[in-house]
């Protein structure tokens, strides 16, 4: 049974933090601070069911997860985790904030995972580490990417620091405004501008070999935005 199926089997629970402490959320801050979970004021308003949220938003969440993680397997895991968090808090959902809430959960879960991975000490691996580390030959996962993504663009995105990648993906690929990116990431507007500027500069440098002679930075940005992946969506547990 997947994490989502397991959550569904136990029914809605109170919103929890990443550590499981009641009263917070997985993406930082308390319920009251974020304002996503205030009870609806309209007594006739009916919150969407969890199945409706998954059906209507799983494609967008998976697309964002794929662009952030750079591979299908991690994107599927991230998507599953996002909808587990949605299930836990949906009973208190405030109307009109679902897209922003999903962006925030997805990007912050990604950043949490990226920070954990960065702390892994490879010198602590055993003598058989070489047999457990990925080789240079492309496996099924990479072959999928080669057939569905612009390889250079995805490689350039993966080379960005996670904080920069999240800001650039939300703004340039998901189409969020700077204010919306700031809200999704829980950071100041000036920090958003800085991360996007530096991220775009790094992307431009990584993709310089693809620019026609004399191409401007704006032309390169347009070409980068036009290179969008074609993704095969995963099946979310509990939705048939």
GUPAZA-272939 format. One record per residue (C-alpha): residue number from 1; residue in one letter; x, y negated, z. Coordinates in steps of 0.02 Angstrom, whole numbers. Layout:
<atoms>
+-----+--------+--------+--------+--------+
| num | residu |      x |      y |      z |
+-----+--------+--------+--------+--------+
| NUM |      a |      X |      Y |      Z |
...
+-----+--------+--------+--------+--------+
</atoms>
This chain:
<atoms>
+-----+--------+--------+--------+--------+
| num | residu |      x |      y |      z |
+-----+--------+--------+--------+--------+
|   1 |      x |      0 |      0 |      0 |
|   2 |      x |     68 |   -170 |    -48 |
|   3 |      x |     81 |   -317 |     71 |
|   4 |      x |    -73 |   -398 |     -6 |
|   5 |      x |   -175 |   -239 |      4 |
|   6 |      x |   -122 |   -216 |    185 |
|   7 |      x |   -174 |   -394 |    227 |
|   8 |      x |   -341 |   -370 |    143 |
|   9 |      x |   -373 |   -213 |    244 |
|  10 |      x |   -363 |   -309 |    407 |
|  11 |      x |   -469 |   -460 |    360 |
|  12 |      x |   -428 |   -646 |    372 |
|  13 |      x |   -316 |   -699 |    514 |
|  14 |      x |   -260 |   -865 |    584 |
|  15 |      x |   -130 |   -964 |    489 |
|  16 |      x |     45 |   -912 |    544 |
|  17 |      x |    220 |   -976 |    523 |
|  18 |      x |    358 |   -881 |    436 |
|  19 |      x |    406 |   -808 |    604 |
|  20 |      x |    226 |   -757 |    638 |
|  21 |      x |    189 |   -891 |    768 |
|  22 |      x |      6 |   -943 |    766 |
|  23 |      x |    -31 |  -1126 |    728 |
|  24 |      x |     96 |  -1158 |    592 |
|  25 |      x |    120 |  -1116 |    410 |
|  26 |      x |    250 |  -1019 |    314 |
|  27 |      x |    309 |  -1175 |    224 |
|  28 |      x |    353 |  -1284 |    372 |
|  29 |      x |    254 |  -1402 |    483 |
|  30 |      x |     96 |  -1374 |    581 |
|  31 |      x |    -79 |  -1356 |    514 |
|  32 |      x |   -124 |  -1532 |    569 |
|  33 |      x |     35 |  -1610 |    496 |
|  34 |      x |      7 |  -1536 |    325 |
|  35 |      x |   -180 |  -1568 |    317 |
|  36 |      x |   -212 |  -1421 |    202 |
|  37 |      x |   -320 |  -1323 |    321 |
|  38 |      x |   -446 |  -1444 |    395 |
|  39 |      x |   -621 |  -1373 |    399 |
|  40 |      x |   -729 |  -1435 |    253 |
|  41 |      x |   -848 |  -1574 |    303 |
|  42 |      x |   -984 |  -1525 |    179 |
|  43 |      x |  -1091 |  -1388 |    259 |
|  44 |      x |  -1146 |  -1331 |     86 |
|  45 |      x |   -969 |  -1310 |     21 |
|  46 |      x |   -917 |  -1128 |      8 |
|  47 |      x |   -732 |  -1085 |      8 |
|  48 |      x |   -675 |   -979 |   -139 |
|  49 |      x |   -649 |   -796 |   -103 |
|  50 |      x |   -473 |   -727 |    -99 |
|  51 |      x |   -510 |   -626 |   -257 |
|  52 |      x |   -565 |   -786 |   -346 |
|  53 |      x |   -406 |   -876 |   -295 |
|  54 |      x |   -298 |   -733 |   -358 |
|  55 |      x |   -395 |   -718 |   -520 |
|  56 |      x |   -391 |   -904 |   -557 |
|  57 |      x |   -217 |   -948 |   -495 |
|  58 |      x |   -106 |   -793 |   -504 |
|  59 |      x |    -46 |   -836 |   -680 |
|  60 |      x |     12 |  -1010 |   -626 |
|  61 |      x |     92 |   -946 |   -466 |
|  62 |      x |    185 |   -808 |   -559 |
|  63 |      x |    243 |   -930 |   -693 |
|  64 |      x |    315 |  -1045 |   -559 |
|  65 |      x |    391 |   -898 |   -465 |
|  66 |      x |    473 |   -834 |   -624 |
|  67 |      x |    548 |  -1003 |   -666 |
|  68 |      x |    615 |  -1019 |   -489 |
|  69 |      x |    686 |   -844 |   -467 |
|  70 |      x |    739 |   -811 |   -646 |
|  71 |      x |    686 |   -629 |   -650 |
|  72 |      x |    526 |   -530 |   -655 |
|  73 |      x |    551 |   -421 |   -501 |
|  74 |      x |    588 |   -564 |   -381 |
|  75 |      x |    446 |   -664 |   -460 |
|  76 |      x |    324 |   -522 |   -427 |
|  77 |      x |    382 |   -507 |   -246 |
|  78 |      x |    368 |   -695 |   -222 |
|  79 |      x |    195 |   -698 |   -300 |
|  80 |      x |    136 |   -558 |   -186 |
|  81 |      x |    203 |   -649 |    -33 |
|  82 |      x |    118 |   -812 |    -85 |
|  83 |      x |    -52 |   -728 |    -94 |
|  84 |      x |    -26 |   -642 |     73 |
|  85 |      x |     -3 |   -816 |    149 |
|  86 |      x |   -155 |   -878 |     54 |
|  87 |      x |   -260 |   -735 |    122 |
|  88 |      x |   -211 |   -773 |    300 |
|  89 |      x |   -266 |   -955 |    291 |
|  90 |      x |   -405 |   -960 |    162 |
|  91 |      x |   -546 |   -963 |    290 |
|  92 |      x |   -491 |  -1139 |    342 |
|  93 |      x |   -451 |  -1202 |    166 |
|  94 |      x |   -485 |  -1386 |    135 |
|  95 |      x |   -566 |  -1417 |    -36 |
|  96 |      x |   -466 |  -1512 |   -166 |
|  97 |      x |   -291 |  -1464 |   -111 |
|  98 |      x |   -269 |  -1286 |   -175 |
|  99 |      x |   -147 |  -1321 |   -316 |
| 100 |      x |    -35 |  -1425 |   -205 |
| 101 |      x |    -45 |  -1295 |    -68 |
| 102 |      x |      6 |  -1156 |   -187 |
| 103 |      x |    151 |  -1258 |   -256 |
| 104 |      x |    211 |  -1292 |    -80 |
| 105 |      x |    200 |  -1112 |    -21 |
| 106 |      x |    284 |  -1044 |   -177 |
| 107 |      x |    430 |  -1165 |   -181 |
| 108 |      x |    463 |  -1157 |      6 |
| 109 |      x |    458 |   -968 |     11 |
| 110 |      x |    581 |   -968 |   -135 |
| 111 |      x |    697 |  -1090 |    -46 |
| 112 |      x |    688 |   -987 |    114 |
| 113 |      x |    737 |   -831 |     17 |
| 114 |      x |    877 |   -922 |    -74 |
| 115 |      x |    950 |   -983 |     91 |
| 116 |      x |    945 |   -809 |    165 |
| 117 |      x |   1033 |   -737 |     13 |
| 118 |      x |   1167 |   -871 |     22 |
| 119 |      x |   1212 |   -811 |    197 |
| 120 |      x |   1250 |   -633 |    141 |
| 121 |      x |   1433 |   -590 |    172 |
| 122 |      x |   1497 |   -478 |     34 |
| 123 |      x |   1654 |   -438 |    132 |
| 124 |      x |   1541 |   -348 |    257 |
| 125 |      x |   1485 |   -221 |    127 |
| 126 |      x |   1547 |    -43 |    142 |
| 127 |      x |   1675 |     46 |     34 |
| 128 |      x |   1537 |     99 |    -85 |
| 129 |      x |   1488 |    -82 |   -119 |
| 130 |      x |   1550 |    -74 |   -297 |
| 131 |      x |   1427 |     64 |   -338 |
| 132 |      x |   1283 |    -37 |   -264 |
| 133 |      x |   1319 |   -206 |   -344 |
| 134 |      x |   1242 |   -244 |   -515 |
| 135 |      x |   1351 |   -212 |   -665 |
| 136 |      x |   1379 |   -321 |   -816 |
| 137 |      x |   1276 |   -215 |   -934 |
| 138 |      x |   1098 |   -282 |   -955 |
| 139 |      x |    968 |   -171 |   -873 |
| 140 |      x |    781 |   -165 |   -908 |
| 141 |      x |    754 |   -324 |   -809 |
| 142 |      x |    878 |   -425 |   -912 |
| 143 |      x |    816 |   -349 |  -1074 |
| 144 |      x |    642 |   -411 |  -1029 |
| 145 |      x |    711 |   -585 |  -1001 |
| 146 |      x |    807 |   -583 |  -1165 |
| 147 |      x |    647 |   -539 |  -1257 |
| 148 |      x |    536 |   -667 |  -1170 |
| 149 |      x |    643 |   -817 |  -1119 |
| 150 |      x |    757 |   -944 |  -1195 |
| 151 |      x |    915 |   -867 |  -1124 |
| 152 |      x |   1019 |  -1025 |  -1115 |
| 153 |      x |    883 |  -1126 |  -1030 |
| 154 |      x |    848 |   -993 |   -900 |
| 155 |      x |   1034 |   -969 |   -868 |
| 156 |      x |   1055 |  -1156 |   -845 |
| 157 |      x |    910 |  -1161 |   -723 |
| 158 |      x |    981 |  -1015 |   -624 |
| 159 |      x |   1147 |  -1106 |   -611 |
| 160 |      x |   1066 |  -1253 |   -521 |
| 161 |      x |   1071 |  -1259 |   -331 |
| 162 |      x |    901 |  -1195 |   -268 |
| 163 |      x |    846 |  -1365 |   -203 |
| 164 |      x |    882 |  -1447 |   -371 |
| 165 |      x |    803 |  -1304 |   -466 |
| 166 |      x |    641 |  -1317 |   -368 |
| 167 |      x |    627 |  -1504 |   -400 |
| 168 |      x |    667 |  -1490 |   -586 |
| 169 |      x |    550 |  -1343 |   -615 |
| 170 |      x |    405 |  -1429 |   -526 |
| 171 |      x |    430 |  -1593 |   -620 |
| 172 |      x |    491 |  -1544 |   -793 |
| 173 |      x |    411 |  -1373 |   -817 |
| 174 |      x |    256 |  -1380 |   -706 |
| 175 |      x |    218 |  -1562 |   -747 |
| 176 |      x |    204 |  -1630 |   -569 |
| 177 |      x |    235 |  -1813 |   -534 |
| 178 |      x |    376 |  -1867 |   -418 |
| 179 |      x |    248 |  -1898 |   -281 |
| 180 |      x |    174 |  -1725 |   -304 |
| 181 |      x |    347 |  -1645 |   -300 |
| 182 |      x |    385 |  -1738 |   -139 |
| 183 |      x |    223 |  -1674 |    -63 |
| 184 |      x |    254 |  -1496 |   -122 |
| 185 |      x |    431 |  -1491 |    -53 |
| 186 |      x |    398 |  -1595 |    101 |
| 187 |      x |    538 |  -1718 |     63 |
| 188 |      x |    554 |  -1905 |     33 |
| 189 |      x |    522 |  -1981 |   -138 |
| 190 |      x |    701 |  -2044 |   -148 |
| 191 |      x |    766 |  -1868 |   -118 |
| 192 |      x |    655 |  -1804 |   -258 |
| 193 |      x |    722 |  -1933 |   -379 |
| 194 |      x |    901 |  -1891 |   -331 |
| 195 |      x |    879 |  -1703 |   -349 |
| 196 |      x |    790 |  -1716 |   -516 |
| 197 |      x |    919 |  -1838 |   -585 |
| 198 |      x |   1065 |  -1730 |   -531 |
| 199 |      x |    978 |  -1570 |   -587 |
| 200 |      x |    942 |  -1642 |   -760 |
| 201 |      x |   1122 |  -1699 |   -774 |
| 202 |      x |   1184 |  -1524 |   -734 |
| 203 |      x |   1061 |  -1448 |   -858 |
| 204 |      x |   1118 |  -1568 |   -992 |
| 205 |      x |   1298 |  -1518 |   -963 |
| 206 |      x |   1254 |  -1333 |   -966 |
| 207 |      x |   1157 |  -1351 |  -1129 |
| 208 |      x |   1277 |  -1471 |  -1214 |
| 209 |      x |   1335 |  -1335 |  -1333 |
| 210 |      x |   1159 |  -1326 |  -1407 |
| 211 |      x |   1139 |  -1511 |  -1442 |
| 212 |      x |   1154 |  -1568 |  -1623 |
| 213 |      x |   1297 |  -1688 |  -1655 |
| 214 |      x |   1249 |  -1860 |  -1592 |
| 215 |      x |   1095 |  -1801 |  -1497 |
| 216 |      x |   1044 |  -1913 |  -1353 |
| 217 |      x |   1006 |  -1858 |  -1176 |
| 218 |      x |    821 |  -1892 |  -1205 |
| 219 |      x |    821 |  -1778 |  -1357 |
| 220 |      x |    904 |  -1640 |  -1257 |
| 221 |      x |    775 |  -1661 |  -1118 |
| 222 |      x |    635 |  -1644 |  -1246 |
| 223 |      x |    713 |  -1487 |  -1318 |
| 224 |      x |    734 |  -1414 |  -1144 |
| 225 |      x |    551 |  -1446 |  -1099 |
| 226 |      x |    493 |  -1367 |  -1261 |
| 227 |      x |    582 |  -1203 |  -1223 |
| 228 |      x |    447 |  -1120 |  -1118 |
| 229 |      x |    450 |   -934 |  -1074 |
| 230 |      x |    317 |   -813 |  -1130 |
| 231 |      x |    278 |   -710 |   -976 |
| 232 |      x |    190 |   -546 |   -951 |
| 233 |      x |     89 |   -567 |   -792 |
| 234 |      x |    100 |   -441 |   -649 |
| 235 |      x |    -50 |   -350 |   -579 |
| 236 |      x |    -95 |   -418 |   -408 |
| 237 |      x |   -144 |   -283 |   -283 |
| 238 |      x |   -329 |   -282 |   -244 |
| 239 |      x |   -381 |   -364 |   -409 |
| 240 |      x |   -439 |   -247 |   -548 |
+-----+--------+--------+--------+--------+
</atoms>
